[in-house]
Amino acid sequence: MTPDAVQAFRQRYRAQVSPHYSAWLHGLFVFGLGLAAYGALLSQVRLALWWQWLAAPLGLLVFNVAVYLVHRELGHHKRSWAALFYARHTGDHHSFFSEREMSYDSWLDWRVILFPPWLIVVYLAAFVAPSVWIISALVDANTAWIFGAHATMGYLLYEFFHTCHHLPDGHWLSKLPWLCEMRQLHRLHHRRDLMHTHNFNIVLP
């Protein structure tokens, strides 16, 4: 998309945003609930053994693999049962940001960067809670709590990194080595000729 086309889409998108929308409340809800859940899950751990802590990187890895697959298969390939997600991602997000127009202009634009606030509630209820229950039954409680906590942290890292990828050029966070590299990969993902085939990860290369 040309810069003019992107700006025209942004104007149309912003015109549809509720006047009551608050980027700060949006971010506070997502990160506040996520951090509270992370802390609550970890608070249940009791004298964990070293091998039980291996569930921490496993939880992060499982989340990142799941995000990669969902992003690739549902965000960039239209399925009838996931049409809303496709429309919001390919239709809105990739029209709002192009490889030459990657930065947000106002706080209202966080609405097209962050996941909807309700999604973290669904994620905690539909994935994290059942995962904790199943792992507790199959392995042990400590492993389950640690896995659940870090599957939750994976969600928060995704939201944080993705927001950083759309920060204004020159922002100090965008210069940090890991973030800088992932930001460049994400910029390539926003190229129209590459977005359906390349760089679906947000946190890991």
N, C-alpha and C positions, 0 to 999 in steps of 0.2 A: 504494500500500500504506500502511496505517496504521502508525504507529510501533510499535505492539504486534506487528503482523504481521512487520515487519522484524526486531524483536528476537527473535521466535520462530524465524524462519528462521536468523538468525545463530547461535543456540544449536544448532540442528540441524546447521548447516554445520560449526561448530567441533568438534562431537562426532565428525565424520568425519575431521578432520585428524590425520595421523599424529603421535604424540607426539615423533617424531624430527625433525619439520619445524622448520627454523630460518629465520626471515625474513632474518636477517643473512647466512647462507650463500646464500640465494636471491638476494638483492640483490647480494652480492659476486660471485657467479658471473656473473650477467647483465651487470653493469656492468664487472666485471673483464675478462671475455672480450671484451665489446664494445669497451672502450677499448684493449685489447691489439690487437685486429684493426684498429681505426682507426689506431693508431700504426704497425702493421706495414705497412698499405697505403700510408700517407703516406710512410713511410721509403723506398719504392721510387721516389718521384718524383725526377726529375733535371732541374734547371734548366728548370722549366716556364715556358712562355710565358703571357702574360696571358690569352689566350683559352682556354687549357687549364684555367685555374682557374674558368672558367664552368661546368665540370662539377660544381663544389661545390654551388652553389644548385640545379643540375639534379638532382643526387642526392637532395638534401633534398626537392625538389618531387615527384619521382617517388615517393619513399617515402610522402609525405603523401597524394598522389592515390590510391596503392594502398591505403593504410590506410582512407581515406574509403570507397572502393568495397567493400573487404572487410567493413568495419564495417557498412555499410548493407545490402549484399546477402547476407552470410552471418551476420553477428551478429544481424540483426533480421528475417531471412526464412529460414525453415527449409528447408534443402535436404537431401535424403537423404544425399548424399555429404559433407556438412559438419555433420551433426547434432550431433557432439560439441562443435564450436565454438559452435553456436547454444545448446546446453544450458549450456555454461559461461558464455556471455556473457549472453544474455537470461534464462536460467534461474537461474544463480547470481549473477552480478554485479549484475544489475538487481533481484534480490530482496534482496540483501545491502545495497544502497544505494538509497535513494529520495531525492527532492528535499528531504525534511525530515530525512533521516538519511544525510548524505553522508560523515561522518567515520568512520574506523576507530577501534576501541576498544582493540585490542591488536596486538602485532606479528604474531600469528597471522593477522590479517586481511590482511596483505600477500599471502597466498596467492591471494586473490580479486581483488587489484588488479594485480599483476605477471603478465606472461605466464609460462607454465610454463618452467622453466630450459632444457629441451631445445629450445624453439622458436628461440632465437637461434642454436643450432648448425645447425638446419635452414635458417634464413634465410640464414646465411652460406654454407652449402654449396649451397643450391638456387637462391639469387637473386644474392647478391653475387659469388661466384666465377664463375658463368657470365657475368654482366654484364661483369666485368672482362675475361674472355677474349674475348667478342664485341666489346666496344668497342676493345680492343687490336688486334684483327684488322681492324676497320673504320675506326678513326681512328688512334690511337697509344697507346703504353703510358702516358704521363703522364696523358692524359685518362681512361684506364681506371682507373688507381690512384686518382685524385682522385674520380671518380664513385663507385667502390666504397667509399672511405673515408667519404664523406658520405652514402651510402645506409645505411651502418652507423651513422653518427651520428644519422640520422633515427630509427632504431630506439631508440637510447638516449634521445633527446629525448622520444620518445613515452612511454617507461617513466617518465622523470623527471617529465614534466608530468602524466601520469595519476596518479602517486602524489601529487603536490602537490594535485591536484584533490580528493583524499580526505583531506587533512590535517585535523586538528582546527581548527575555526573559531578565528580569532585568531592562528594560527601566522604568524610573520613572513614566510615565503615566500609565503603566500596573499595578502599585501598588496602584493606587487610588481605594478606596473601590468599587464604582459602576462599574467602568471599569474593575476592577479585577474580580468581580463576573461574569459580562457578558463575559469577555474573557474566563473564564473557561467553561461557558456554550457553547460558540462558539467552543471551542476545542473539546468538546463532540460531537457537531454537525458534526465535520470533521471526526469522526469515521465512517468507511464504513458501519458498521452494524447499525448505528443510524441516518445517514445523511438524510434518506428519511422519518423519522418519528419524530425526536426530535429537539427542540431548533432552531426554524426558525427565532426568533426575534434577532435583533442585538442591539437595544438600550434598550428595556424593556424586563424583564424576560418573 
